[in-house]
């Protein structure tokens, strides 16, 4: 049984007779009658009784008509989806945990402009995302400096200070906080910035009291919520920490670069250009 046979059968039923169906489809009647007989022989049932003017469906014919409607609708949907897949545009983007809030804001606006655009997002560290970009697994990514980006096209979106996050006694006051003021508190840092943070404290003549080191900013935030210490995080994570006290670290020594990076062969891609513009808008609105 073929899709074409089901389509012809449905036309016969909808038209009410083989002759009328043939007329509607601009076919001669004998070939259409032959197809109906072949369908009945293949299924081993009588599908309809032929009257002088109209056909009358048997119970088997009624069942086949119901199933044919479902199958033909599905066939039409599959055909449409496959056709759309051939024209669908995909943007493969990398994002770190601390740049995710910025990226999602930009993607929301890009989605409104490009309704058929498919987003393929990869989460990872700045270093793992750089490697994926170099291997051609990504079109572009957001990373944080310091990081080497030889052979790639990088654009500085902004420099961003750190924030200290936690509920430790003596920390819950308004205003900014300095590196020297943070030194006595138990600190939670994540490994990505361990050397950078120690250097910043050293430059201010202070020695940090590190309580914990972890591999993800989200883990550091969870530990701060648990009262283990103050987590030192990039300020773009502030929207995620509204339920816990946080203060901006005033010293310029603790700033990190947010970089948009793409392969050189993708820098002129219209989607990439749009995304850069929307990211810059999101930064201005933040």
N, C-alpha and C positions, 0 to 999 in steps of 0.2 A: 504494500500500500504506500503510495507516494503522496507528497504534499499536493501535487497538481491534481491528483484524483480527488482528494478531499475538497479542494477548491471548486472543482467542477460539480461535485455532489452537492455542495452547499448552494451553488448557483441554481441547480435544478430545483432544489427544495424551495429556495426563496422565490423562484419564478413561478412555481406551481405546476410546471410541466416541462418535459424535455424540449418540446418545440419552442416554447417561450424563452427558455434559457438559451437555446441555440440562437434565437433571434437577437436577444440582448447582447450575446457575446460575439455576434457576427460570424457564427459558425454554421455549417450545415448540420442537419439533425442526425444523420446516420453515424458519423464518428462519435458524437456525444452519447448516443444510445449504446454504441459499442463499449465506450469507457465505463458506463454504468453497469453493463453486463459483466465486464471483466472484474469490476470491483466486487460485485455480488459473488462471482465465482471464486475469487480469491478469499473472501471472508466466509464463503459457504452458507450464506443466508440470503433471504429476499429482503431488500431494503425498502421497496415501495411497490404498491400495486398500481398499475398503469390504467387509468380510466380514459374515457373518450376525450375529456378536456383537461383533467387534472390528475395528479398522482396522489396517492394516499400512503403515508409512511407506515411501515410496520413498527413493532416495538423495537426491533433491531435497528431500523432506520432512524427512529427517534433518538436512540442511544448514540448512534454514530454521529448524528447531526450535533448533539450536545458536545460530544468529544471533539468533533471537527472544529467547532467554534473555539474551543479552548486551545487546541493545537495550532490553529491558524493565527489566533491572536498572539500566542507565544512566538510563533515563527516570525510574525511581523515585528514584535518587540525585539527579538534577538537580532534581526536584520538591521533594525534602527540603531541598537546599541553598538553593534560591531562597526557600522558606518561612522557613528560619532566617535568611536575609539580611534579610528584612523585619522581624525582631524583634531583630537584632543591634545592640548598642550600641557606639558609637565614641567614643573620647576623643582629641581632637587636641591634642597636647602639644608645646611647644617646649622645647628644652634647649640650653644652651651646653656647650662641651667641658669646662669646669671644674665644671659642676654635674651632669654625666652620672652619676658614681658614686652620688651621693645619690639621683637620680631612679630609677635602675635598681633599687636596693634597695627603694624604695617600690612600684614597679610589680610587682615579684615577689610582694609580699604582696597587692596589689590583684588580681592575676591569680588567686590562690588563692580569693579571695572572689567574684570575678565571672568565671566560666569563659567566658562568651560575650562578654566585653568585648574589643573590637578596639582596639589601640593604633596611632595614626597619629602617629609622632614626626617632628619637624622639627628639624634641627640648624642652629644659626646663632649670630651674635653677639647680645648683649643688645639692640642697637639694631634689627637686622633682625627679631628675634622680636617686639619691641614693635610694629613696623610691621605684621607679619602678624596680630597679635592685634587691632590697631585695625581692620584690614580684614575681620575676621571669619574669617580663615583658620585660626585656632587657638582652642581653648576656654580654654586656660591655658598658662602658661609659667614656667620658672625663669629668672631673670635676675640679674645682679649690679649693685649700685650702685657708684658714683653714676650715676643715670639718671632722667630725668623721666618720670613715668607719669600725666600729667594725663588724667582721664576714665576711668581704669582702677582696678580694685580690687587693692590691693597688700597683702601680708602679709609682715612681716619674719620669716624663719625663724631666722636667726642672723647674728651678726657673726663674721667669720672672719679670722684672721691670715694672713699670707703665710709661705711657706717659701722658703728659698734652696736650690737643688738643683744639685749639680755634683761634680766630682772634682778641683778645683783644689788645688794645693799650698797648705798652710796652712789649708785650710778643713775638712779631715777630722778634726774633734774633736767630742766629745760636747757636748750642751747647746745652749741657745738662742744666737742671735747678734743683735747690735744693728745698727741702720742705720749708725752710725758705723764699726763694725767691718767692714761690707760695702763701704764706700766705696772702699777701694783695689783690690778684686777686679774683674776684668773681668765685667761684668754683661750678661745677656740679658733684655730686657724685651719685652712685646708691646704693640702700639700702643694697645690698649684702655685701658691704665693709664699711659701715658707721662707725661702731665701730672701725674697723681696721685702717681706715684712720685718724680718730680723735686721736687714740692712737699714730700713727706715727708722727703726727704734735706735739702732746704733748711731745713726747720723744725728739723732737728737740727744745723745748721751744717756740713753735709757736702756734698761734690760727688761724685755717682756717676761711676764709670768705665764708661760704657756701651760695650760691645763690639758689640752687635747689637740691632736692633729688628725684630720680626716681627708678623704679624697673627693668630697662633694660638698658644695655650698649648702645644699638642702639638708645634708646630715649635720653640718655645723649649726644650722638654724634650729633643727630639732633638738640638738644638745643644749642650745641656749634656752629653748622653751622648757627644758627639763631642769633648768637651774644649775647646770654644770659650770657655766661661765659666760663670758661675753664673746659672741661670734663676730669676727671681723669680715664684713661682706661688702661687695660693690653696691653703690647706692641704688642702682637700678632694681635691686631686690626689695626696696622699701615698700612697694605695694603689697608684697607678700608678708610683711611683718607688722601689720597694723594692730595686731592683737598683743604685741609685746613692745616694750620700750626700746627706742633706738635713737641714736644721736650721730650726726655727721662728724667725721674726724676732720679737723680744720687744716692740718698740715698738708702742704703740697707734696711732701715726700710720699704720701699714700694716695697716689692717683694711678688709675689704670686706663689704658686706651681701649675703646671699643672700635674694632676694625671690621669693615666689610671687605671680604676677600673673594675673588673669583679667578678662574683661569683666564689667561689673556685672550683666548679665542671666544670667550663669552662676554667680555666687557661691553661690547656694543649691542648685545642681544636686547631687543626692546623690553622684554620682561625684566631683565636684570636692571636696566636703566630705570624702569618704573619703580622697582623695588627699592633702589637706592634713594630715589626721590621721596618715597613714602616713609622710609626709615628716617630721613633727615627731618621730615615733617613731624614724625612721632617724637623725635628728640626735642624739637622746639616746643611741642605741646606738653612735654613731660615736666 
